C-alpha cells in the first residue's frame, strides 16, 4: 500500500529483536550520485503538488492528508484554474489566507473521490450458493456474510467525466468496475487486488474478479507494467507483481480459457519489465510472434533497472530482481512529507537518490519498514535499491510458473517450455543467494555494487540475518512448498523466530514506529505463509498454518465487533486490536483484510464448538 505521512520517531525496540550478523562494512555505503531513469510528470500533477504545499502552509498540519490534494478533479481547464490560483490575495509575508484558499478549492475543484462512483456488482448476492461450506459456527457465518456484504461498499467505477476530460483528473480511465481498498485509498492498487480477488472468489463473484484483472491488463497495455495504483502520479513505479497469480486463481475456479489466452502477451510483457527493466509501450507489438520467444532477447527497449546478477561460490551467474522506481523527486502524493524528510540532506544528488529510495520502497508495498534502512530507525538511510528482496524473487518465480501453466492449458508449448526453464533457473538462484540451510530461512541479500553493472560476487556476510516475515514468503511458491525437507526446516525456524504472536504473524521484530514493523501484522503476509504451509501436505505444517489462521480470524472478528469495521492492519501482540504507526492514520474498509478472512474461512472453515472470541 502506498504511504503518505510524516515519519514517526523510534518508539522502542522489541526485546525479540535479532541482531544482524552481516557486518556494517557489508551493508551499502552512503550514496554519491543518482543517474537512473525518471518518468516525466505532467503539468497537472506539478500544479496539484503546488496546491498541496500551499494548503499545508495555509491550513496547518492538523488532519492534513497530502494525497487528498493530488486526487482533486478540476472543474475547469488547468490554465484557468492556475490563473485563478495565481490571483489569490496574499498577506505581507506572501501567504494565502485560509478563507480565500478554501473558497478557491470549492469553486475550482470537485471533491477528492468524486470522479469514482459506486458500481453495482451484478454478480453480488446477499448469500451466495455454496458460500463457505466449512463454516459451521452460526456466529462466524453471520459475520462472514457481513464481510461478504462489504464488497458492495467498496465497488467503484470511473465516472464518465474522467473519460470525457481525462486531462482534468489524476484518476486513470479504467475500462471496468473495480474494488478499492477503502478510506483514503480511492483507486485500484496492484498487489491489494490479489487478496481482494481471493475474497471475491470465495464470494462466488467471478465476473467482478475478472473485471479487476481486465483493468490491470489495461494498465500493462498502456504503460508497459501494472502501476502501483490507478493514478497518473503512480506511473513511475509498480508494486509486487501478482497479476499472473490472480489470473491463475480465476482460471482454477472458472476454467476461462479465453482469459488465460488473452493474458499471456501482457504477462510476458510484465515479466520482461521485472527481468530487464523499463519497457517502452510502443516496443511491444500485440502481434509479437511467440513461436520465436526468447526470454533473454532484446526485442524490447529496456533500461536495466530491476535486473541484478550475482556470481555464486561456484562461479555460476544468477539473475535476480530488485525494486527500483523510475523517480528521484518527492512522491506527488506525499510531496510535502518527502521534502521534510529530505530537509537535512544538503547535496542535490544525494537528495535525489533519497527520493528514489523512498519511491522504490513504495514499490515494494512495505512502505515503510526498518527492513529497508541501512541504520534503522534513521529514515534517511533507506537503501531499498541496494537490497535483493527474498519475496520479490519468489513472486517472479511464481509468475514464471503461472505463465508456463497458462500457456500449457491453452496449448502453447512455445511459451510454456521457456518459462518452465526460466522458473528452474530462478529457483536455483533463490537457493544459491537467499537460502540459509543452517537457519532455515531465506534472507535478503545486500548489494555492494549500486550500479548493478556486471556480476557481483556472492558473500555470506551480505545475507541480512535479521528476522522479517518476508524470510518465509517463498513457502507460498510451489517450487518450495512441494519440498518436504525444506518445509520442515522453515516451519521449525518460523516457530522459533519470534514472529508468531498471539494474534498472528508480526511483520518484523523491530518496533520503529513504521507501519511495516512490529507489532503490526498484515493480511497478505498471514495468507501467503499460511497457504504455503497448508499446501505442503505435511501434517505439522498444516497444524501451524491452521493455528495462525485461527488467531488471525479471531482478531479480525473481535476488532470488527468492537469498531464496526475491517482494518488495513492489526496489532498482533494482542487479540482484538487494529494496528497503528506509519505515515497516515489507520485505514478501514478494507479490501485485502476482507479477502483474506474469507479465503481462510473457505480453506479451514470454523467448527461449531470453537469459540470465535479472544
Helices and strands as residue ranges (DSSP letters): G 24-26, H 43-59, H 66-70, H 78-86, H 98-108, E 116-118, H 138-154, E 155-158, H 160-164, G 166-168, E 178-179, H 192-202, H 206-223, G 232-234, H 243-254, H 257-276, G 281-283, G 290-292, E 307-311, E 317-321, G 332-334, H 335-341, H 348-364, G 370-372, G 379-381, G 384-386, E 387-388, H 390-409, H 413-433, E 435-436, E 441-442, E 445-446, E 455-457, G 460-462, G 469-476, H 478-481, H 484-496, E 500-501, E 504-505, E 520-522, H 523-535, H 539-563, E 569-571, H 591-604
